[in-house]
Amino acid sequence: MGFSRFLIILFTLQALLAMASAQANAQKSDLFREYIGAEFNNVKFSDVPINPNVEFHYLLSFAIDYTSSSSASPTNGKFNVFWDSDNLTPSQVSSIKSQHSNVKVGLSLGGDSVNGGSCYFSPSSVDSWVSNAVSSLTKIIQAYNLDGIDIDYEHFHADPETFSECIGKLITTLKNNGVISFASIAPFDDDDVQSHYMALWKSYGHVIDYVNFQFYAYDAGTTVSQFMNYFQTQSSNYEGGSILASFSSEGSGGLSPQNGFFTACNRLRSQGKLGGIFIWSADDSKASGFKYEKQSQALLAASR
């Protein structure tokens, strides 16, 4: 009888440990992120509703290593501010962070275009690009009191290995120097894009905190079941990563809120797979009063 009781206690402890392990491995899902400032429509940090029960990241869009002239050209890692810096200033960063203890602000690098042309990742060499990028970004990050960076290059004049080494060394150096506390990447389902970001993930995934996968780059009319399959595929591609669900408030593609985005998020959350939600972008959401920002944050807050 005593031995039987011992076995029962042993099995109970094993079950409790298994549950604790599963909970530890489940994605922390109260992170909300939003890109802001790319479209110059006068949106301000204070325009966006902030739920105090989520972790909230603004991502300034964009810092680009191009000249800021009308005929923009690559600068080999010497970054300039290309977001709406009249409305999104250093003092406004400090103000929104002081008013909301759950807010952090980062900047996103690259983007799709610059001054009407494609924005290319175009380093002269790994060492020179990293040196220039660390120097120029440190100045911007410290001037704006920022917390992290996001990588959103979408066009490349460099092979995947060069991209991986440049970006991986940049993130590692900025973290080691205490300049940033988080880093994320923003790939989407395109063969060239994926080859570059998956090479980066393979070599430097350990220094990347979040994967802002652009699920809105899939076809418009995406269904809930398709979205769930896409999410599983990208979770496998970026194995071990904190994968965020996403949609575009300009309605260009992917699974929209009207067609079941939040249904999919609730399913992912119940499975312990939802790393958070991000929206492209505050600029587009302004006209509709940020209703989906409110709904996204309410869903995430309920998961705490």
VOPAGU-2260 file (C-alpha; in pm, 1 decimal, decimal comma):
REM VOPAGU-2260
SITE   aa  ch    i         X         Y         Z
SITE  MET   A    0       0,0       0,0       0,0
SITE  GLY   A    1     282,8     237,0      90,6
SITE  PHE   A    2     458,5     164,7    -238,8
SITE  SER   A    3     135,2     231,0    -431,2
SITE  ARG   A    4      98,7     566,0    -260,5
SITE  PHE   A    5     459,2     644,7    -349,4
SITE  LEU   A    6     389,3     567,9    -716,1
SITE  ILE   A    7      78,1     787,2    -712,6
SITE  ILE   A    8     275,3    1075,9    -563,8
SITE  LEU   A    9     556,1    1020,4    -814,9
SITE  PHE   A   10     319,8    1020,4   -1113,3
SITE  THR   A   11     142,5    1329,4    -977,4
SITE  LEU   A   12     472,9    1515,3    -947,6
SITE  GLN   A   13     569,0    1411,7   -1300,8
SITE  ALA   A   14     235,4    1538,9   -1432,6
SITE  LEU   A   15     277,7    1870,5   -1252,8
SITE  LEU   A   16     630,7    1908,8   -1389,5
SITE  ALA   A   17     506,4    1833,1   -1741,1
SITE  MET   A   18     234,1    2096,7   -1706,6
SITE  ALA   A   19     484,6    2352,0   -1577,2
SITE  SER   A   20     717,3    2274,2   -1867,1
SITE  ALA   A   21     434,9    2313,9   -2119,3
SITE  GLN   A   22     338,3    2647,6   -1967,1
SITE  ALA   A   23     699,6    2763,2   -1976,7
SITE  ASN   A   24     725,7    2666,7   -2343,6
SITE  ALA   A   25     396,5    2836,0   -2436,3
SITE  GLN   A   26     440,5    3170,4   -2607,9
SITE  LYS   A   27     397,5    3479,9   -2394,1
SITE  SER   A   28     112,0    3640,1   -2584,4
SITE  ASP   A   29      47,7    3985,2   -2435,9
SITE  LEU   A   30     276,3    4171,6   -2679,5
SITE  PHE   A   31     119,8    4428,0   -2911,7
SITE  ARG   A   32     332,2    4607,1   -3172,2
SITE  GLU   A   33     252,3    4873,7   -3430,1
SITE  TYR   A   34     449,7    5034,6   -3709,8
SITE  ILE   A   35     415,0    5411,6   -3720,7
SITE  GLY   A   36     532,6    5710,1   -3921,4
SITE  ALA   A   37     597,1    5574,5   -4271,1
SITE  GLU   A   38     313,0    5750,2   -4449,7
SITE  PHE   A   39     347,4    6105,4   -4314,4
SITE  ASN   A   40     -19,5    6156,2   -4231,3
SITE  ASN   A   41      50,7    6334,8   -3901,3
SITE  VAL   A   42     -19,0    6039,1   -3674,0
SITE  LYS   A   43     123,3    6079,4   -3323,5
SITE  PHE   A   44     205,7    5828,1   -3050,5
SITE  SER   A   45     -68,7    5978,8   -2835,9
SITE  ASP   A   46    -331,3    5911,1   -3105,7
SITE  VAL   A   47    -304,4    5534,2   -3059,5
SITE  PRO   A   48    -503,7    5378,9   -2771,3
SITE  ILE   A   49    -277,4    5199,0   -2521,6
SITE  ASN   A   50    -413,9    4921,7   -2301,3
SITE  PRO   A   51    -218,4    4918,6   -1972,3
SITE  ASN   A   52    -245,0    4539,3   -1952,4
SITE  VAL   A   53     -31,0    4459,1   -2257,3
SITE  GLU   A   54     332,1    4508,2   -2349,8
SITE  PHE   A   55     319,9    4775,5   -2620,3
SITE  HIS   A   56     587,7    4846,0   -2882,5
SITE  TYR   A   57     583,2    5128,3   -3135,8
SITE  LEU   A   58     813,0    5069,2   -3434,2
SITE  LEU   A   59     923,4    5388,9   -3607,7
SITE  SER   A   60     921,4    5336,9   -3984,0
SITE  PHE   A   61    1185,0    5367,0   -4113,0
SITE  ALA   A   62    1555,4    5426,1   -4060,6
SITE  ILE   A   63    1731,4    5359,3   -4391,8
SITE  ASP   A   64    2095,9    5355,3   -4495,5
SITE  TYR   A   65    2032,0    5579,5   -4794,5
SITE  THR   A   66    2099,1    5945,6   -4859,0
SITE  SER   A   67    1801,5    6166,1   -4777,2
SITE  SER   A   68    1814,8    6352,6   -5109,3
SITE  SER   A   69    1541,8    6316,4   -5373,0
SITE  SER   A   70    1768,7    6082,6   -5569,8
SITE  ALA   A   71    1834,3    5857,0   -5271,7
SITE  SER   A   72    2130,7    5619,7   -5292,1
SITE  PRO   A   73    2278,0    5356,5   -5054,7
SITE  THR   A   74    2525,0    5470,5   -4788,2
SITE  ASN   A   75    2671,2    5135,4   -4674,3
SITE  GLY   A   76    2524,0    5133,2   -4324,9
SITE  LYS   A   77    2508,7    5506,7   -4253,4
SITE  PHE   A   78    2145,9    5535,7   -4143,8
SITE  ASN   A   79    1917,8    5836,3   -4169,3
SITE  VAL   A   80    1569,2    5897,8   -4030,4
SITE  PHE   A   81    1295,0    5850,9   -4290,7
SITE  TRP   A   82     988,2    5848,6   -4063,1
SITE  ASP   A   83     760,9    6145,7   -3990,2
SITE  SER   A   84    1008,8    6314,7   -3758,5
SITE  ASP   A   85     797,1    6630,6   -3730,3
SITE  ASN   A   86     528,1    6439,6   -3540,8
SITE  LEU   A   87     737,3    6158,3   -3391,8
SITE  THR   A   88    1015,8    6343,9   -3213,3
SITE  PRO   A   89    1259,6    6252,1   -2934,7
SITE  SER   A   90    1056,4    6453,0   -2683,9
SITE  GLN   A   91     738,7    6271,8   -2787,2
SITE  VAL   A   92     912,2    5936,0   -2742,5
SITE  SER   A   93    1012,0    6037,3   -2389,7
SITE  SER   A   94     662,2    6167,8   -2318,8
SITE  ILE   A   95     472,9    5855,4   -2427,4
SITE  LYS   A   96     714,0    5629,5   -2236,8
SITE  SER   A   97     686,2    5837,7   -1919,6
SITE  GLN   A   98     305,9    5834,0   -1940,2
SITE  HIS   A   99     282,6    5458,8   -2004,5
SITE  SER   A  100     522,3    5226,8   -1822,5
SITE  ASN   A  101     428,2    4938,1   -2054,2
SITE  VAL   A  102     542,3    5120,0   -2371,7
SITE  LYS   A  103     870,3    5071,6   -2554,7
SITE  VAL   A  104     972,0    5232,2   -2882,4
SITE  GLY   A  105    1194,9    5082,6   -3148,7
SITE  LEU   A  106    1291,3    5167,5   -3503,6
SITE  SER   A  107    1255,1    4953,2   -3812,4
SITE  LEU   A  108    1533,4    4929,7   -4069,5
SITE  GLY   A  109    1479,0    4924,1   -4443,4
SITE  GLY   A  110    1123,0    4883,5   -4563,0
SITE  ASP   A  111     997,0    4825,9   -4913,5
SITE  SER   A  112    1079,8    5158,7   -5075,6
SITE  VAL   A  113    1264,0    5486,8   -5041,6
SITE  ASN   A  114    1164,9    5803,9   -5226,4
SITE  GLY   A  115     962,1    5607,7   -5480,1
SITE  GLY   A  116    1219,2    5337,3   -5556,9
SITE  SER   A  117    1291,4    4998,8   -5403,2
SITE  CYS   A  118    1500,7    5005,5   -5086,4
SITE  TYR   A  119    1792,3    4763,3   -5123,4
SITE  PHE   A  120    2017,9    4610,0   -4863,7
SITE  SER   A  121    2344,7    4700,2   -5035,2
SITE  PRO   A  122    2659,7    4662,9   -4821,6
SITE  SER   A  123    3009,6    4722,1   -4956,8
SITE  SER   A  124    3149,9    4464,1   -4714,9
SITE  VAL   A  125    3038,9    4302,5   -4390,0
SITE  ASP   A  126    3288,6    4481,3   -4166,5
SITE  SER   A  127    3242,3    4828,8   -4315,5
SITE  TRP   A  128    2861,8    4801,4   -4314,1
SITE  VAL   A  129    2849,3    4679,1   -3953,9
SITE  SER   A  130    3088,8    4950,5   -3836,2
SITE  ASN   A  131    2887,4    5225,8   -4005,3
SITE  ALA   A  132    2553,7    5081,2   -3892,5
SITE  VAL   A  133    2656,2    5045,4   -3528,5
SITE  SER   A  134    2785,2    5403,5   -3521,3
SITE  SER   A  135    2495,1    5571,1   -3701,5
SITE  LEU   A  136    2218,8    5370,8   -3533,4
SITE  THR   A  137    2365,0    5418,9   -3187,1
SITE  LYS   A  138    2343,2    5795,3   -3239,7
SITE  ILE   A  139    1980,2    5778,4   -3356,5
SITE  ILE   A  140    1872,6    5532,0   -3086,2
SITE  GLN   A  141    2029,4    5736,3   -2808,7
SITE  ALA   A  142    1898,9    6067,6   -2945,6
SITE  TYR   A  143    1543,9    5929,2   -2954,2
SITE  ASN   A  144    1570,2    5721,8   -2632,4
SITE  LEU   A  145    1471,9    5404,8   -2819,8
SITE  ASP   A  146    1468,2    5047,5   -2693,2
SITE  GLY   A  147    1519,5    4818,1   -2990,4
SITE  ILE   A  148    1536,7    4757,5   -3363,6
SITE  ASP   A  149    1332,7    4570,1   -3621,7
SITE  ILE   A  150    1476,9    4440,4   -3949,6
SITE  ASP   A  151    1250,2    4492,4   -4251,7
SITE  TYR   A  152    1473,7    4484,4   -4558,6
SITE  GLU   A  153    1274,8    4342,6   -4850,4
SITE  HIS   A  154    1513,3    4380,8   -5147,7
SITE  PHE   A  155    1874,2    4266,6   -5160,5
SITE  HIS   A  156    2199,0    4342,3   -5339,1
SITE  ALA   A  157    2376,1    4085,8   -5120,9
SITE  ASP   A  158    2358,6    3709,5   -5078,4
SITE  PRO   A  159    2189,2    3549,5   -4774,7
SITE  GLU   A  160    2516,9    3479,2   -4594,8
SITE  THR   A  161    2630,2    3842,2   -4621,2
SITE  PHE   A  162    2289,7    3963,4   -4500,5
SITE  SER   A  163    2304,2    3718,8   -4210,3
SITE  GLU   A  164    2650,4    3828,3   -4101,0
SITE  CYS   A  165    2577,7    4200,6   -4132,1
SITE  ILE   A  166    2246,9    4194,5   -3946,0
SITE  GLY   A  167    2352,9    3931,2   -3694,0
SITE  LYS   A  168    2668,0    4121,2   -3599,9
SITE  LEU   A  169    2475,3    4449,3   -3584,1
SITE  ILE   A  170    2218,1    4310,0   -3340,4
SITE  THR   A  171    2482,2    4133,1   -3132,5
SITE  THR   A  172    2698,6    4444,9   -3104,3
SITE  LEU   A  173    2410,4    4677,9   -3016,7
SITE  LYS   A  174    2291,4    4435,7   -2748,4
SITE  ASN   A  175    2640,2    4380,9   -2607,8
SITE  ASN   A  176    2689,6    4759,2   -2595,5
SITE  GLY   A  177    2364,0    4801,9   -2402,4
SITE  VAL   A  178    2217,7    5018,9   -2679,4
SITE  ILE   A  179    1908,5    4799,6   -2740,7
SITE  SER   A  180    1710,9    4551,5   -2532,3
SITE  PHE   A  181    1520,3    4378,7   -2814,1
SITE  ALA   A  182    1548,5    4294,0   -3182,5
SITE  SER   A  183    1294,6    4159,2   -3429,0
SITE  ILE   A  184    1275,9    4059,3   -3793,9
SITE  ALA   A  185     989,8    4111,7   -4040,4
SITE  PRO   A  186    1005,2    3854,2   -4321,7
SITE  PHE   A  187     723,7    3748,8   -4553,7
SITE  ASP   A  188     646,2    3460,6   -4787,6
SITE  ASP   A  189     873,8    3533,3   -5081,9
SITE  ASP   A  190    1153,9    3298,7   -5187,8
SITE  ASP   A  191    1427,4    3563,2   -5198,2
SITE  VAL   A  192    1314,9    3727,1   -4874,6
SITE  GLN   A  193    1286,2    3394,7   -4694,2
SITE  SER   A  194    1628,4    3275,2   -4808,9
SITE  HIS   A  195    1787,9    3582,2   -4650,2
SITE  TYR   A  196    1592,1    3581,4   -4324,5
SITE  MET   A  197    1612,7    3206,4   -4271,6
SITE  ALA   A  198    1991,4    3224,1   -4314,7
SITE  LEU   A  199    1993,4    3499,2   -4051,8
SITE  TRP   A  200    1771,6    3291,8   -3822,9
SITE  LYS   A  201    1990,2    2983,0   -3861,1
SITE  SER   A  202    2305,1    3168,2   -3753,6
SITE  TYR   A  203    2170,7    3439,1   -3522,8
SITE  GLY   A  204    1823,8    3332,2   -3410,9
SITE  HIS   A  205    1947,1    3333,0   -3051,4
SITE  VAL   A  206    1976,8    3715,5   -3053,2
SITE  ILE   A  207    1638,7    3777,4   -3222,6
SITE  ASP   A  208    1351,0    3822,7   -2978,5
SITE  TYR   A  209    1046,5    3841,3   -3206,9
SITE  VAL   A  210     942,4    3741,7   -3557,8
SITE  ASN   A  211     703,0    3999,8   -3704,9
SITE  PHE   A  212     596,7    3776,0   -3990,2
SITE  GLN   A  213     402,2    3973,9   -4251,8
SITE  PHE   A  214     101,2    3743,7   -4282,9
SITE  TYR   A  215     -80,4    4024,6   -4468,1
SITE  ALA   A  216     150,9    3961,6   -4764,9
SITE  TYR   A  217     -50,0    3646,9   -4837,3
SITE  ASP   A  218    -344,4    3678,3   -5076,5
SITE  ALA   A  219    -645,7    3885,5   -4981,9
SITE  GLY   A  220    -930,9    3659,4   -4882,8
SITE  THR   A  221    -712,7    3429,9   -4671,8
SITE  THR   A  222    -934,5    3206,0   -4456,1
SITE  VAL   A  223    -889,8    3115,2   -4089,8
SITE  SER   A  224    -780,4    2760,8   -4175,2
SITE  GLN   A  225    -529,9    2888,3   -4432,6
SITE  PHE   A  226    -394,2    3137,8   -4180,5
SITE  MET   A  227    -348,6    2862,2   -3922,1
SITE  ASN   A  228    -155,1    2657,6   -4177,7
SITE  TYR   A  229      59,6    2957,4   -4272,8
SITE  PHE   A  230     134,1    3023,0   -3906,8
SITE  GLN   A  231     240,8    2662,5   -3853,5
SITE  THR   A  232     466,1    2674,9   -4160,8
SITE  GLN   A  233     641,6    2990,0   -4043,3
SITE  SER   A  234     671,0    2856,4   -3688,7
SITE  SER   A  235     863,5    2566,7   -3842,1
SITE  ASN   A  236    1076,5    2798,4   -4057,4
SITE  TYR   A  237    1165,1    3011,0   -3753,6
SITE  GLU   A  238    1166,4    2725,9   -3505,7
SITE  GLY   A  239    1180,5    2835,3   -3144,5
SITE  GLY   A  240    1094,5    3194,3   -3232,2
SITE  SER   A  241     822,5    3411,3   -3084,1
SITE  ILE   A  242     594,8    3445,9   -3389,1
SITE  LEU   A  243     345,3    3732,5   -3396,6
SITE  ALA   A  244      18,2    3722,8   -3588,8
SITE  SER   A  245     -41,1    4025,1   -3809,9
SITE  PHE   A  246    -275,4    4212,5   -4038,0
SITE  SER   A  247    -267,4    4535,2   -4235,0
SITE  SER   A  248    -518,0    4806,4   -4151,7
SITE  GLU   A  249    -499,7    4924,2   -4512,4
SITE  GLY   A  250    -664,7    4591,9   -4602,1
SITE  SER   A  251    -419,6    4492,2   -4873,3
SITE  GLY   A  252    -402,8    4118,0   -4808,4
SITE  GLY   A  253    -396,9    3828,5   -4566,0
SITE  LEU   A  254    -663,6    3742,4   -4309,5
SITE  SER   A  255    -858,0    4054,9   -4217,8
SITE  PRO   A  256   -1032,4    4125,9   -3886,1
SITE  GLN   A  257   -1364,2    4109,3   -4071,6
SITE  ASN   A  258   -1288,6    3758,6   -4199,9
SITE  GLY   A  259   -1171,3    3594,2   -3878,9
SITE  PHE   A  260    -829,4    3728,2   -3775,7
SITE  PHE   A  261    -925,1    3738,1   -3409,2
SITE  THR   A  262   -1077,8    3390,6   -3430,7
SITE  ALA   A  263    -740,5    3263,5   -3552,5
SITE  CYS   A  264    -558,8    3451,8   -3275,5
SITE  ASN   A  265    -780,8    3299,1   -3008,8
SITE  ARG   A  266    -709,6    2952,2   -3147,1
SITE  LEU   A  267    -335,5    3016,9   -3149,8
SITE  ARG   A  268    -350,9    3153,6   -2797,3
SITE  SER   A  269    -539,4    2846,6   -2672,4
SITE  GLN   A  270    -264,9    2631,9   -2827,7
SITE  GLY   A  271       8,9    2836,8   -2658,8
SITE  LYS   A  272     149,5    2946,8   -2995,0
SITE  LEU   A  273      57,4    3316,1   -3015,9
SITE  GLY   A  274     361,4    3537,1   -2962,6
SITE  GLY   A  275     153,1    3854,8   -2986,5
SITE  ILE   A  276      -8,6    4071,8   -3253,1
SITE  PHE   A  277     129,4    4346,7   -3472,4
SITE  ILE   A  278     -42,6    4584,0   -3713,0
SITE  TRP   A  279      76,1    4764,8   -4021,9
SITE  SER   A  280      14,7    5049,2   -3953,5
SITE  ALA   A  281     -95,5    5329,9   -3721,2
SITE  ASP   A  282     -86,6    5563,0   -4020,6
SITE  ASP   A  283    -357,1    5359,1   -4196,1
SITE  SER   A  284    -558,3    5297,7   -3878,2
SITE  LYS   A  285    -595,3    5665,5   -3795,1
SITE  ALA   A  286    -892,2    5717,4   -4028,1
SITE  SER   A  287   -1096,0    5440,2   -3862,3
SITE  GLY   A  288   -1023,4    5547,0   -3505,6
SITE  PHE   A  289    -789,5    5257,7   -3422,4
SITE  LYS   A  290   -1076,6    5017,3   -3353,1
SITE  TYR   A  291    -870,9    4708,9   -3433,8
SITE  GLU   A  292    -584,1    4827,6   -3215,3
SITE  LYS   A  293    -832,2    4834,1   -2927,8
SITE  GLN   A  294    -966,5    4488,8   -3014,6
SITE  SER   A  295    -618,5    4339,0   -3054,9
SITE  GLN   A  296    -503,3    4467,4   -2719,0
SITE  ALA   A  297    -823,3    4354,8   -2545,4
SITE  LEU   A  298    -766,0    4001,8   -2675,3
SITE  LEU   A  299    -403,5    4004,0   -2559,4
SITE  ALA   A  300    -489,0    4152,7   -2219,4
SITE  ALA   A  301    -743,5    3876,1   -2162,8
SITE  SER   A  302    -467,4    3617,6   -2205,6
SITE  ARG   A  303    -261,4    3742,5   -1912,6
